[in-house]
Amino acid sequence: MRKIIFITISFLFLFSSFASACNFRISNFGDPKENVKIEPIAPVLMPDQFGGESLIIPIQDLCKNDKSLYGTVVIYLYIENKLTRIQLYRPNMEDSKLMDYAMGRYGSFNLPEGVPKSRWRGNYFWESGNDIIEYIKTDIHDGYAEIIDITSKLYSAGMADYNEKVGEWLDSQQ
């Protein structure tokens, strides 16, 4: 009897945690930016010199009931008015919450032995259906940033062209 009660409570807890999990995918890959409607705010759209437009939304505006990722911004990159990349960006926070989120959502990966999570820098890739997910932890000015990049294999050619333009510009700045 105790086992049945334990299983039932565990199932309810698991179900409620999935139900309250943050869904930051407010649009599908390939959809135009005009499809994004968030009330009561108007999202900020920023064009760039490489042919992209970024829609930047603090995660607290998308996931009001899930405070675990507060301090993260979600950046939706549109190329030729098609959603091409979703990026979660979390700079200078004294935690590894995006790493925890990525490992819980997409699968864990081994860190080097003896290196604590807080000191690890690097990246890891997953594939899920048509999506390519990359977790990145890197040093930035005055700290570090955690990033989750989600791109679709269907729009990888457009993303590669965009990244090439960004890379050429970065090379010209040296």
C-alpha atoms as an extended CHARMM CRD file, in Angstrom:
* protein
*
       174  EXT
         1         1  MET       CA              0.0000000000        0.0000000000        0.0000000000  PROA      1               0.0000000000
         2         2  ARG       CA              2.8200000000        2.3980000000        0.8730000000  PROA      2               0.0000000000
         3         3  LYS       CA              4.4260000000        1.6730000000       -2.4720000000  PROA      3               0.0000000000
         4         4  ILE       CA              1.2280000000        2.6270000000       -4.3580000000  PROA      4               0.0000000000
         5         5  ILE       CA              0.9030000000        5.8820000000       -2.3850000000  PROA      5               0.0000000000
         6         6  PHE       CA              4.5780000000        6.6770000000       -2.9980000000  PROA      6               0.0000000000
         7         7  ILE       CA              4.2430000000        6.0330000000       -6.7420000000  PROA      7               0.0000000000
         8         8  THR       CA              1.0720000000        8.1260000000       -6.9350000000  PROA      8               0.0000000000
         9         9  ILE       CA              2.6470000000       11.0690000000       -5.0830000000  PROA      9               0.0000000000
        10        10  SER       CA              5.8090000000       10.8070000000       -7.1960000000  PROA      10              0.0000000000
        11        11  PHE       CA              3.7510000000       10.8150000000      -10.3930000000  PROA      11              0.0000000000
        12        12  LEU       CA              1.7680000000       13.8740000000       -9.2670000000  PROA      12              0.0000000000
        13        13  PHE       CA              4.9570000000       15.7200000000       -8.3250000000  PROA      13              0.0000000000
        14        14  LEU       CA              6.5890000000       14.8490000000      -11.6540000000  PROA      14              0.0000000000
        15        15  PHE       CA              3.4980000000       15.8790000000      -13.6060000000  PROA      15              0.0000000000
        16        16  SER       CA              3.1860000000       19.2010000000      -11.7640000000  PROA      16              0.0000000000
        17        17  SER       CA              6.8530000000       20.0330000000      -12.3660000000  PROA      17              0.0000000000
        18        18  PHE       CA              6.4190000000       19.4030000000      -16.1170000000  PROA      18              0.0000000000
        19        19  ALA       CA              3.2350000000       21.4500000000      -16.1710000000  PROA      19              0.0000000000
        20        20  SER       CA              4.8980000000       24.4390000000      -14.5200000000  PROA      20              0.0000000000
        21        21  ALA       CA              8.1070000000       24.2210000000      -16.5720000000  PROA      21              0.0000000000
        22        22  CYS       CA              8.9160000000       27.2710000000      -18.6230000000  PROA      22              0.0000000000
        23        23  ASN       CA              7.9560000000       27.1420000000      -22.2900000000  PROA      23              0.0000000000
        24        24  PHE       CA             10.0640000000       29.8150000000      -23.9740000000  PROA      24              0.0000000000
        25        25  ARG       CA              9.2500000000       28.5010000000      -27.4750000000  PROA      25              0.0000000000
        26        26  ILE       CA              6.6200000000       31.0660000000      -28.3550000000  PROA      26              0.0000000000
        27        27  SER       CA              7.0470000000       30.5020000000      -32.0800000000  PROA      27              0.0000000000
        28        28  ASN       CA              8.0850000000       27.6780000000      -34.4000000000  PROA      28              0.0000000000
        29        29  PHE       CA             11.2100000000       27.7110000000      -36.5340000000  PROA      29              0.0000000000
        30        30  GLY       CA             10.4050000000       29.2970000000      -39.8810000000  PROA      30              0.0000000000
        31        31  ASP       CA              7.5210000000       31.4070000000      -38.5120000000  PROA      31              0.0000000000
        32        32  PRO       CA              7.5640000000       35.1860000000      -39.1530000000  PROA      32              0.0000000000
        33        33  LYS       CA              8.1380000000       37.6280000000      -36.2920000000  PROA      33              0.0000000000
        34        34  GLU       CA              4.6310000000       39.0090000000      -36.7380000000  PROA      34              0.0000000000
        35        35  ASN       CA              3.2710000000       35.7730000000      -35.2260000000  PROA      35              0.0000000000
        36        36  VAL       CA              4.7180000000       36.6590000000      -31.8130000000  PROA      36              0.0000000000
        37        37  LYS       CA              2.1380000000       38.2120000000      -29.5100000000  PROA      37              0.0000000000
        38        38  ILE       CA              2.9900000000       38.8260000000      -25.8640000000  PROA      38              0.0000000000
        39        39  GLU       CA              0.5930000000       40.7250000000      -23.6450000000  PROA      39              0.0000000000
        40        40  PRO       CA              0.8210000000       43.3240000000      -22.1880000000  PROA      40              0.0000000000
        41        41  ILE       CA              4.3480000000       44.1540000000      -23.4160000000  PROA      41              0.0000000000
        42        42  ALA       CA              5.5400000000       44.8550000000      -26.9330000000  PROA      42              0.0000000000
        43        43  PRO       CA              8.7580000000       42.8760000000      -27.5930000000  PROA      43              0.0000000000
        44        44  VAL       CA             11.8720000000       44.8240000000      -28.5990000000  PROA      44              0.0000000000
        45        45  LEU       CA             12.9840000000       44.0670000000      -32.1590000000  PROA      45              0.0000000000
        46        46  MET       CA             16.5800000000       44.9570000000      -33.0280000000  PROA      46              0.0000000000
        47        47  PRO       CA             17.8360000000       44.7210000000      -36.6180000000  PROA      47              0.0000000000
        48        48  ASP       CA             21.5450000000       44.1010000000      -37.1320000000  PROA      48              0.0000000000
        49        49  GLN       CA             24.0160000000       44.7590000000      -39.9370000000  PROA      49              0.0000000000
        50        50  PHE       CA             24.2010000000       41.0810000000      -40.9180000000  PROA      50              0.0000000000
        51        51  GLY       CA             20.6330000000       40.6830000000      -42.1600000000  PROA      51              0.0000000000
        52        52  GLY       CA             19.0980000000       39.4450000000      -38.9260000000  PROA      52              0.0000000000
        53        53  GLU       CA             16.5550000000       40.8360000000      -36.5120000000  PROA      53              0.0000000000
        54        54  SER       CA             16.5720000000       39.8610000000      -32.8440000000  PROA      54              0.0000000000
        55        55  LEU       CA             13.5120000000       39.8070000000      -30.6460000000  PROA      55              0.0000000000
        56        56  ILE       CA             14.7380000000       40.1170000000      -27.0500000000  PROA      56              0.0000000000
        57        57  ILE       CA             12.4590000000       39.1090000000      -24.1860000000  PROA      57              0.0000000000
        58        58  PRO       CA             13.3520000000       38.6570000000      -20.4940000000  PROA      58              0.0000000000
        59        59  ILE       CA             12.3830000000       35.1360000000      -19.4750000000  PROA      59              0.0000000000
        60        60  GLN       CA             10.3290000000       36.4880000000      -16.5710000000  PROA      60              0.0000000000
        61        61  ASP       CA              7.9110000000       37.9190000000      -19.1730000000  PROA      61              0.0000000000
        62        62  LEU       CA              7.4980000000       34.4580000000      -20.6980000000  PROA      62              0.0000000000
        63        63  CYS       CA              7.5470000000       32.2850000000      -17.5880000000  PROA      63              0.0000000000
        64        64  LYS       CA              5.8920000000       34.2020000000      -14.8000000000  PROA      64              0.0000000000
        65        65  ASN       CA              5.2910000000       31.0710000000      -12.6910000000  PROA      65              0.0000000000
        66        66  ASP       CA              8.8350000000       29.6740000000      -12.9940000000  PROA      66              0.0000000000
        67        67  LYS       CA             11.3940000000       31.8450000000      -11.2260000000  PROA      67              0.0000000000
        68        68  SER       CA             14.2740000000       29.3780000000      -11.6340000000  PROA      68              0.0000000000
        69        69  LEU       CA             15.6790000000       31.0550000000      -14.7770000000  PROA      69              0.0000000000
        70        70  TYR       CA             14.9700000000       34.6980000000      -13.8760000000  PROA      70              0.0000000000
        71        71  GLY       CA             17.9250000000       36.8080000000      -15.0140000000  PROA      71              0.0000000000
        72        72  THR       CA             17.9800000000       35.0340000000      -18.3860000000  PROA      72              0.0000000000
        73        73  VAL       CA             16.9920000000       36.7150000000      -21.6360000000  PROA      73              0.0000000000
        74        74  VAL       CA             15.5880000000       34.8470000000      -24.6130000000  PROA      74              0.0000000000
        75        75  ILE       CA             16.7550000000       36.1000000000      -28.0040000000  PROA      75              0.0000000000
        76        76  TYR       CA             14.8020000000       34.9980000000      -31.0690000000  PROA      76              0.0000000000
        77        77  LEU       CA             16.8490000000       35.5540000000      -34.2470000000  PROA      77              0.0000000000
        78        78  TYR       CA             14.8920000000       36.0930000000      -37.4530000000  PROA      78              0.0000000000
        79        79  ILE       CA             16.6890000000       35.8610000000      -40.7950000000  PROA      79              0.0000000000
        80        80  GLU       CA             14.6040000000       36.8120000000      -43.8380000000  PROA      80              0.0000000000
        81        81  ASN       CA             11.6500000000       37.0890000000      -41.4270000000  PROA      81              0.0000000000
        82        82  LYS       CA             11.9150000000       33.4130000000      -40.4100000000  PROA      82              0.0000000000
        83        83  LEU       CA             12.7140000000       32.2640000000      -36.8730000000  PROA      83              0.0000000000
        84        84  THR       CA             16.1400000000       30.6890000000      -37.2310000000  PROA      84              0.0000000000
        85        85  ARG       CA             17.6130000000       30.5450000000      -33.7140000000  PROA      85              0.0000000000
        86        86  ILE       CA             16.4220000000       30.6760000000      -30.1210000000  PROA      86              0.0000000000
        87        87  GLN       CA             19.0910000000       31.6430000000      -27.6230000000  PROA      87              0.0000000000
        88        88  LEU       CA             18.8990000000       31.7150000000      -23.8360000000  PROA      88              0.0000000000
        89        89  TYR       CA             21.5730000000       34.0630000000      -22.4750000000  PROA      89              0.0000000000
        90        90  ARG       CA             22.4270000000       34.2580000000      -18.7700000000  PROA      90              0.0000000000
        91        91  PRO       CA             25.4190000000       36.4990000000      -17.9550000000  PROA      91              0.0000000000
        92        92  ASN       CA             27.2350000000       36.9340000000      -14.6470000000  PROA      92              0.0000000000
        93        93  MET       CA             24.9330000000       34.9220000000      -12.4150000000  PROA      93              0.0000000000
        94        94  GLU       CA             26.4940000000       33.0850000000       -9.4850000000  PROA      94              0.0000000000
        95        95  ASP       CA             24.9430000000       29.7530000000      -10.4490000000  PROA      95              0.0000000000
        96        96  SER       CA             24.8380000000       27.2070000000      -13.2530000000  PROA      96              0.0000000000
        97        97  LYS       CA             21.0690000000       27.1570000000      -13.7590000000  PROA      97              0.0000000000
        98        98  LEU       CA             21.1930000000       27.0070000000      -17.5620000000  PROA      98              0.0000000000
        99        99  MET       CA             23.5510000000       24.0310000000      -17.3250000000  PROA      99              0.0000000000
       100       100  ASP       CA             21.1470000000       22.3580000000      -14.9050000000  PROA      100             0.0000000000
       101       101  TYR       CA             18.2150000000       23.1660000000      -17.2070000000  PROA      101             0.0000000000
       102       102  ALA       CA             20.0420000000       21.8640000000      -20.3140000000  PROA      102             0.0000000000
       103       103  MET       CA             21.1350000000       18.6420000000      -18.6170000000  PROA      103             0.0000000000
       104       104  GLY       CA             17.6560000000       18.0510000000      -17.2520000000  PROA      104             0.0000000000
       105       105  ARG       CA             15.9190000000       18.7870000000      -20.5420000000  PROA      105             0.0000000000
       106       106  TYR       CA             18.3200000000       17.3910000000      -23.1710000000  PROA      106             0.0000000000
       107       107  GLY       CA             20.5110000000       14.9160000000      -21.2630000000  PROA      107             0.0000000000
       108       108  SER       CA             23.4830000000       15.0990000000      -18.9590000000  PROA      108             0.0000000000
       109       109  PHE       CA             27.1200000000       15.1320000000      -19.9610000000  PROA      109             0.0000000000
       110       110  ASN       CA             30.3060000000       14.4290000000      -18.0420000000  PROA      110             0.0000000000
       111       111  LEU       CA             32.4160000000       17.2890000000      -16.7870000000  PROA      111             0.0000000000
       112       112  PRO       CA             36.1790000000       16.7850000000      -16.4330000000  PROA      112             0.0000000000
       113       113  GLU       CA             37.0620000000       14.9860000000      -13.2250000000  PROA      113             0.0000000000
       114       114  GLY       CA             37.9540000000       17.3330000000      -10.3960000000  PROA      114             0.0000000000
       115       115  VAL       CA             36.4990000000       20.4250000000      -12.0890000000  PROA      115             0.0000000000
       116       116  PRO       CA             33.4990000000       21.8650000000      -10.2460000000  PROA      116             0.0000000000
       117       117  LYS       CA             30.5040000000       22.9440000000      -12.3090000000  PROA      117             0.0000000000
       118       118  SER       CA             31.1300000000       26.5890000000      -11.4350000000  PROA      118             0.0000000000
       119       119  ARG       CA             34.6680000000       26.5460000000      -12.9240000000  PROA      119             0.0000000000
       120       120  TRP       CA             33.9860000000       24.5060000000      -16.0720000000  PROA      120             0.0000000000
       121       121  ARG       CA             34.1230000000       26.3310000000      -19.4360000000  PROA      121             0.0000000000
       122       122  GLY       CA             33.2380000000       24.7380000000      -22.7430000000  PROA      122             0.0000000000
       123       123  ASN       CA             30.3000000000       23.5600000000      -24.8230000000  PROA      123             0.0000000000
       124       124  TYR       CA             28.1990000000       20.4820000000      -25.4710000000  PROA      124             0.0000000000
       125       125  PHE       CA             25.8300000000       19.5240000000      -28.3390000000  PROA      125             0.0000000000
       126       126  TRP       CA             22.5950000000       17.5410000000      -28.4330000000  PROA      126             0.0000000000
       127       127  GLU       CA             20.2690000000       16.7230000000      -31.3120000000  PROA      127             0.0000000000
       128       128  SER       CA             16.5440000000       16.3800000000      -30.7900000000  PROA      128             0.0000000000
       129       129  GLY       CA             14.4180000000       15.7990000000      -33.8830000000  PROA      129             0.0000000000
       130       130  ASN       CA             15.2630000000       18.6410000000      -36.2750000000  PROA      130             0.0000000000
       131       131  ASP       CA             16.8130000000       20.7500000000      -33.5110000000  PROA      131             0.0000000000
       132       132  ILE       CA             20.4870000000       21.1990000000      -32.7200000000  PROA      132             0.0000000000
       133       133  ILE       CA             21.0220000000       22.3620000000      -29.1570000000  PROA      133             0.0000000000
       134       134  GLU       CA             24.3220000000       23.7320000000      -27.8810000000  PROA      134             0.0000000000
       135       135  TYR       CA             25.1030000000       24.6180000000      -24.2820000000  PROA      135             0.0000000000
       136       136  ILE       CA             27.9960000000       27.0620000000      -23.8690000000  PROA      136             0.0000000000
       137       137  LYS       CA             29.7010000000       28.3820000000      -20.7600000000  PROA      137             0.0000000000
       138       138  THR       CA             32.3080000000       31.0010000000      -21.5570000000  PROA      138             0.0000000000
       139       139  ASP       CA             34.2240000000       33.8480000000      -19.9910000000  PROA      139             0.0000000000
       140       140  ILE       CA             33.1070000000       37.3850000000      -20.7860000000  PROA      140             0.0000000000
       141       141  HSD       CA             34.2160000000       40.7830000000      -19.5280000000  PROA      141             0.0000000000
       142       142  ASP       CA             33.8130000000       40.8440000000      -15.7350000000  PROA      142             0.0000000000
       143       143  GLY       CA             32.5490000000       37.2700000000      -15.4430000000  PROA      143             0.0000000000
       144       144  TYR       CA             31.0630000000       34.4820000000      -17.4850000000  PROA      144             0.0000000000
       145       145  ALA       CA             27.9450000000       33.6960000000      -19.4830000000  PROA      145             0.0000000000
       146       146  GLU       CA             25.8290000000       30.6170000000      -19.9390000000  PROA      146             0.0000000000
       147       147  ILE       CA             24.1470000000       30.2160000000      -23.3160000000  PROA      147             0.0000000000
       148       148  ILE       CA             21.7700000000       27.7040000000      -24.8200000000  PROA      148             0.0000000000
       149       149  ASP       CA             21.5520000000       27.9630000000      -28.6200000000  PROA      149             0.0000000000
       150       150  ILE       CA             18.7250000000       26.1260000000      -30.3440000000  PROA      150             0.0000000000
       151       151  THR       CA             18.6970000000       26.0100000000      -34.1460000000  PROA      151             0.0000000000
       152       152  SER       CA             16.7680000000       23.9450000000      -36.6420000000  PROA      152             0.0000000000
       153       153  LYS       CA             18.5120000000       21.7160000000      -39.1740000000  PROA      153             0.0000000000
       154       154  LEU       CA             15.9620000000       23.0170000000      -41.6800000000  PROA      154             0.0000000000
       155       155  TYR       CA             17.3980000000       26.5480000000      -41.4080000000  PROA      155             0.0000000000
       156       156  SER       CA             21.0570000000       25.6840000000      -40.8730000000  PROA      156             0.0000000000
       157       157  ALA       CA             22.1700000000       27.0750000000      -44.2750000000  PROA      157             0.0000000000
       158       158  GLY       CA             20.7500000000       30.5230000000      -43.4610000000  PROA      158             0.0000000000
       159       159  MET       CA             22.3060000000       30.3690000000      -40.0080000000  PROA      159             0.0000000000
       160       160  ALA       CA             25.7040000000       29.4150000000      -41.4990000000  PROA      160             0.0000000000
       161       161  ASP       CA             25.5690000000       32.3860000000      -43.9060000000  PROA      161             0.0000000000
       162       162  TYR       CA             24.6380000000       34.7110000000      -41.0350000000  PROA      162             0.0000000000
       163       163  ASN       CA             27.4700000000       33.3670000000      -38.8370000000  PROA      163             0.0000000000
       164       164  GLU       CA             29.9270000000       33.8050000000      -41.7220000000  PROA      164             0.0000000000
       165       165  LYS       CA             28.9760000000       37.4960000000      -42.0210000000  PROA      165             0.0000000000
       166       166  VAL       CA             29.3700000000       37.9550000000      -38.2650000000  PROA      166             0.0000000000
       167       167  GLY       CA             32.7560000000       36.2040000000      -38.3630000000  PROA      167             0.0000000000
       168       168  GLU       CA             34.0210000000       38.3560000000      -41.2340000000  PROA      168             0.0000000000
       169       169  TRP       CA             33.0130000000       41.4920000000      -39.3350000000  PROA      169             0.0000000000
       170       170  LEU       CA             34.7000000000       40.2660000000      -36.1360000000  PROA      170             0.0000000000
       171       171  ASP       CA             37.8820000000       39.4840000000      -38.0740000000  PROA      171             0.0000000000
       172       172  SER       CA             37.8650000000       42.9950000000      -39.5430000000  PROA      172             0.0000000000
       173       173  GLN       CA             37.7520000000       44.5280000000      -36.0480000000  PROA      173             0.0000000000
       174       174  GLN       CA             41.1530000000       43.2060000000      -34.9670000000  PROA      174             0.0000000000
